[in-house]
Amino acid sequence: MVTQYKNLINGQMISTDEMLDVVNPANEEVIGQVPSCGEAELNEAVAAARAAFPAWSKKSIDERRAVVQAISATIKENSDELFRLLTAEQGKPHAQAQGEIIGASMMAGAQSTLDLDDEINEDSEERLSRTRRVPVGVVGGIVPWNFPVMMAVQKIAPALLSGCTIVLKPSPFTPLTTLRLAELIKDVAPAGVVNILTGEDSLGPLITGHPDIDKITFTGSTATGKKIMEGASKDLKRITLELGGNDASIVLPDANVEKVAEQLFWSSFTNAGQICVAAKRIYIHEDIYDELSAAIAEYAKHVKVGDGAQQGTAVGPIQNKKQYDRVLELVQDAKDNGYKFLVGGDHDPDVPGYYMPITILDNPPEDARIVAEEQFGPVMPLMKFSTEEEAIQRANDSEYGLAGAVWTADPDKGVEVAEQLETGTVWVNEFLHLSPFAPFGGHKQSGFGAEYGKEGLLEFTYPQVITVKKDNVPA
Ligand code: NAD
């Protein structure tokens, strides 16, 4: 018997006649069913969020903070159940699923400490001018399948703290853990403040186009982000878009090969490469290219790919069939063009599950599809460069601008190179670290606006300037 999950609308767990199947990518078995919502359910959820908004937005920030902290605590208390379910639907190994759940709890907890203080613009004898922050209203949150819980929570927490109410849609590929969380937090926030509903991709444009939603916060592909921007333009909805990336790492000739090989590997292959900020192109200086590429390839041979629920698995399957087919297509393209593989490249089509072996390419050309496109899977190209200027130019030669990294024995040199990369985040000698207090957002076609930190919180607000003329009181 497949478990049926419900949606959270106006404080109630509800279902629909039509349900969608959710598949475990490790074995392709259906592990749950979720409501298939359309316009009627969306209207109900938006009406509930709208009705809850006046009272919620008038609460003090400390009252709202307490609710965000209660959500953070609920996630932590139930982390054991939640991470197992996350592995079953998303595919990531247990340890990484646990990391996502605990990370989501910590993210909400950290974001709850932020404040929305007024700012004084002028305090003279003539006037007092002050900027206050008012919540934009009802937020539509749309979430992808690679970090479904983290992405949901990082939208719910700042929305609630700012005084907004939210209608959130998980990806149809990974809705289960989010719906279980919905059930757990049902009574934590007042009815209507958090609504979570599931449906096919077609539910997304209905959210973007809904006249009673004031803002969209979206994480997903650049292609969908463009559609959202277009849809939101009709009534000038506020938007935050966290989109794709083709993130480059640059390894300078002074980097210690032994120290960086393993870290470079995980900067690419954590979550089977399905991370917006994963290293997707690695540029290695020619002086250390042979040694470092051999060390990464050697390390890769000892990494176990398999079902994330099994002990010892370090890399799980690709999350869904559509993405699996896309990664296979890119690998086939590399084969057709005669590019050299250091490791992997051949999957077994007879094994159930969307498994792709760790695959590493040896110096494919810059215009290879596997280099030029965001692969979002366990396939990484290593490329050779001669000069720093060349590496920077090649790293920046992309429509994307999400993240990048520089590896070097000289941190000052690392910063000098980092400052020349056209991305929203650049790491020197580390990878994948995101702080809840630092703005995270993409340059170029990787996004619009930012999440996290004060900057991320302000995106859920309008500035309102109140000016009082002190010397003109008509008394
Ligand atoms: P996607 O764009 O296909 O889907 C994301 C969400 O949008 C899903 O909930 C989907 O149902 C919904 N959706 C689909 N069509 C829509 C439409 N026309 N209007 C509104 N919503 C619609 O992305 P995905 O395949 O789920 O995720 C992978 C992509 O997400 C990658 O490109 C990755 O880089 C990106 N991503 C970015 C970040 C970031 O923070 N920048 C984080 C994670 C993933």
Residues whose N, C-alpha, C, O or C-beta is under 5 A from the ligand:
A	BS01	NAD	I142 V143 P144 W145 K169 P170 S171 P172 E200 D201 G204 P205 T219 G220 S221 T222 T224 K227 E242 L243 G244 G245 C276 S446
